[in-house]
Amino acid sequence: MTDIELPRLLRLKHILGDAKANPPIEPIIPISKSSWWNGVKSGKYPKPIKLSENTTVWKETDIRELIDRLS
């Protein structure tokens, strides 16, 4: 077996937070879902990876790069 490091994948609730989760998930980027999707559409935010019809994720490295770029 090789020592390939697999990227960690984040769902939208991990990026934008989820106050209804138990325990609540604090946002990494505190914006609304519609603002996020508009940013994805315009190219401001990273492109998602579609795992299935109901599961969309982003690479954690892409989100970290976004945070560095925005700060």
PADO-272664 format. One line per field, with one value per atom (N, C-alpha, C, O): residue in one letter; atom name; x, y, z. Coordinates in steps of 0.2 Angstrom, whole numbers. Each point is the difference from the previous one (the first is absolute). Layout:
// PADO-272664
residu c(A, ...)
atome c(CA, ...)
u c(X, ...)
v c(Y, ...)
w c(Z, ...)
END
This chain:
// PADO-272664
residu c(M, M, M, M, T, T, T, T, D, D, D, D, I, I, I, I, E, E, E, E, L, L, L, L, P, P, P, P, R, R, R, R, L, L, L, L, L, L, L, L, R, R, R, R, L, L, L, L, K, K, K, K, H, H, H, H, I, I, I, I, L, L, L, L, G, G, G, G, D, D, D, D, A, A, A, A, K, K, K, K, A, A, A, A, N, N, N, N, P, P, P, P, P, P, P, P, I, I, I, I, E, E, E, E, P, P, P, P, I, I, I, I, I, I, I, I, P, P, P, P, I, I, I, I, S, S, S, S, K, K, K, K, S, S, S, S, S, S, S, S, W, W, W, W, W, W, W, W, N, N, N, N, G, G, G, G, V, V, V, V, K, K, K, K, S, S, S, S, G, G, G, G, K, K, K, K, Y, Y, Y, Y, P, P, P, P, K, K, K, K, P, P, P, P, I, I, I, I, K, K, K, K, L, L, L, L, S, S, S, S, E, E, E, E, N, N, N, N, T, T, T, T, T, T, T, T, V, V, V, V, W, W, W, W, K, K, K, K, E, E, E, E, T, T, T, T, D, D, D, D, I, I, I, I, R, R, R, R, E, E, E, E, L, L, L, L, I, I, I, I, D, D, D, D, R, R, R, R, L, L, L, L, S, S, S, S)
atome c(N, CA, C, O, N, CA, C, O, N, CA, C, O, N, CA, C, O, N, CA, C, O, N, CA, C, O, N, CA, C, O, N, CA, C, O, N, CA, C, O, N, CA, C, O, N, CA, C, O, N, CA, C, O, N, CA, C, O, N, CA, C, O, N, CA, C, O, N, CA, C, O, N, CA, C, O, N, CA, C, O, N, CA, C, O, N, CA, C, O, N, CA, C, O, N, CA, C, O, N, CA, C, O, N, CA, C, O, N, CA, C, O, N, CA, C, O, N, CA, C, O, N, CA, C, O, N, CA, C, O, N, CA, C, O, N, CA, C, O, N, CA, C, O, N, CA, C, O, N, CA, C, O, N, CA, C, O, N, CA, C, O, N, CA, C, O, N, CA, C, O, N, CA, C, O, N, CA, C, O, N, CA, C, O, N, CA, C, O, N, CA, C, O, N, CA, C, O, N, CA, C, O, N, CA, C, O, N, CA, C, O, N, CA, C, O, N, CA, C, O, N, CA, C, O, N, CA, C, O, N, CA, C, O, N, CA, C, O, N, CA, C, O, N, CA, C, O, N, CA, C, O, N, CA, C, O, N, CA, C, O, N, CA, C, O, N, CA, C, O, N, CA, C, O, N, CA, C, O, N, CA, C, O, N, CA, C, O, N, CA, C, O, N, CA, C, O, N, CA, C, O, N, CA, C, O, N, CA, C, O, N, CA, C, O, N, CA, C, O)
u c(4, -4, 4, 6, -7, 4, -3, -5, 10, -2, -2, 3, -8, -3, -5, -4, 5, -4, -7, 1, -6, -7, -2, 1, -4, -2, -7, -4, 4, -6, -5, 1, -7, -6, -5, -1, -1, -5, -6, -1, -5, -6, -2, 4, -9, -2, -1, 2, -5, -1, 6, 0, 5, 7, 3, 4, -5, 2, -4, 3, -9, -5, -2, -4, 5, -3, -7, -4, 2, -7, -2, 2, -5, -3, -4, -1, -3, -5, 3, -3, 10, 3, 1, 0, 1, 1, 7, 0, 5, 1, 0, 2, -3, 0, 7, 5, -5, 6, 1, -4, 10, 2, 2, 3, -5, 2, 7, 3, 0, 7, -1, 4, -9, -1, -7, -5, 3, -6, -4, -1, -2, -4, -6, 0, -5, -6, 1, 5, -9, 0, 0, 4, -9, -1, 7, 2, 1, 6, 5, 4, -3, 5, -1, 5, -11, -1, 1, 2, -4, 1, 8, 2, 2, 7, 3, 5, -8, 3, -2, 4, -10, -2, 5, 1, 1, 4, 7, 4, -2, 7, 4, 6, -10, 4, 1, 5, -9, 1, 2, -2, 5, 2, -6, -6, 8, -5, -2, 5, -11, -1, 1, 1, -1, 1, -7, -2, -1, -6, 1, 2, -3, 1, -6, 0, -6, -7, -5, 2, -8, -5, -1, -2, 2, -1, 6, -1, 7, 6, 5, 3, -2, 5, 5, -1, 8, 5, 5, 0, 5, 5, 7, -1, 6, 7, 1, 0, 3, 2, 5, 1, 4, 5, -2, 3, -8, -3, -3, 0, -3, -4, 6, -1, 6, 6, 3, 2, -1, 3, -5, 2, -8, -5, 0, 0, 1, 0, 6, 0, 6, 6, 0, 2, -6, -1, -4, 1, -6, -5, 2, -2, 7, 3, 6, 2)
v c(-6, 6, 6, 0, 5, 6, 5, 0, 5, 5, 7, 5, -6, 6, 3, -3, 10, 4, 2, 4, -7, 2, 7, 2, 2, 7, -1, -5, 9, 0, 4, 5, -7, 3, 3, -3, 9, 4, 0, 2, -3, 2, 7, 3, 0, 7, 2, 5, -10, 2, 1, 3, -7, 1, 7, 3, -1, 7, 6, 4, -5, 6, -1, 5, -10, -2, -2, 0, -3, -3, 1, -4, 9, 1, -5, -1, -3, -5, -6, -5, 4, -7, -1, 5, -11, -1, -4, -6, 9, 7, 5, -3, 9, 5, 0, -1, 2, 1, 7, 4, -1, 6, 1, -4, 10, 1, 2, 3, -5, 1, 7, 5, -5, 7, 1, -3, 9, 1, 4, 6, -9, 3, -4, -6, 8, -4, -5, 1, -6, -5, 3, -2, 7, 3, 4, 0, 4, 3, -5, 2, -7, -5, -3, 0, -2, -3, 6, -2, 8, 5, 1, 1, -2, 1, -6, 1, -7, -6, 1, -1, 4, 1, 5, -1, 6, 5, -1, 3, -9, -2, 3, -1, 5, 3, -6, 1, -6, -5, -7, 0, -5, -6, -4, 1, -4, -5, -6, -2, 0, -6, -6, 0, -5, -7, -4, 0, -2, -4, -7, -4, 1, -7, -4, -6, 9, -3, 5, 6, -8, 5, 5, 6, -9, 4, 2, 3, -4, 1, 4, -2, 8, 5, 1, 2, -2, 2, 4, 1, 2, 4, -3, -2, 3, -2, 5, 6, -9, 4, 5, 6, -9, 5, 6, 5, -6, 5, 5, 6, -8, 5, 4, 6, -10, 4, 5, 5, -7, 5, 6, 6, -7, 5, 5, 6, -9, 4, 4, 6, -9, 4, 6, 5, -7, 6, 5, 6, -8, 5, 5, 5, -8, 4, 4, 4)
w c(0, 0, 0, 3, -7, 0, 5, 3, -2, 5, -3, 1, -5, -3, 5, 3, -3, 5, -4, -5, 7, -3, 2, 6, -10, 2, 5, -1, 6, 4, -4, -3, 4, -4, 5, 5, -7, 5, -4, -6, 10, -3, 2, 4, -7, 0, 8, 2, 2, 7, 4, 5, -8, 4, -2, 4, -10, -2, 2, 3, -3, 2, 7, 2, 1, 7, 0, -5, 10, 1, 7, 5, -3, 7, 3, 6, -11, 2, 2, 2, -4, 1, 8, 3, -1, 7, 0, -1, 3, 2, -6, -5, 6, -5, -4, 4, -10, -4, -2, -3, 6, -1, -8, -2, -1, -7, 0, 4, -10, -2, -4, 1, -5, -4, 2, -3, 7, 2, -5, 0, -6, -5, -1, 3, -6, -2, -5, -4, 3, -5, -7, -4, 3, -6, -2, -6, 11, -2, -2, -4, 8, -2, -7, -4, 2, -6, -6, -5, 6, -4, -1, -6, 11, 0, -4, -4, 5, -4, -7, -5, 3, -7, -3, -6, 9, -2, -1, -3, 7, 0, 6, 1, 3, 6, 5, 4, -3, 5, -4, -6, 9, -4, -3, 3, -8, -3, 4, 3, -2, 4, -4, -6, 10, -2, 1, 6, -11, 1, 1, -4, 10, 2, -2, -2, 2, -2, -1, 1, -2, -2, 6, -1, 7, 6, 4, 6, -8, 4, -4, -5, 7, -3, 5, 6, -8, 5, -3, -6, 10, -2, 3, 6, -9, 3, 5, -1, 7, 6, -3, 3, -7, -2, -4, 1, -5, -4, 5, -2, 7, 5, 3, 2, 0, 4, -4, 2, -9, -5, 0, -1, 0, 0, 6, -1, 7, 6, 0, 2, -4, -1, -5, 2, -7, -5, 2, -2, 6, 2, 6, 1, 3, 6, -2, 5)
END
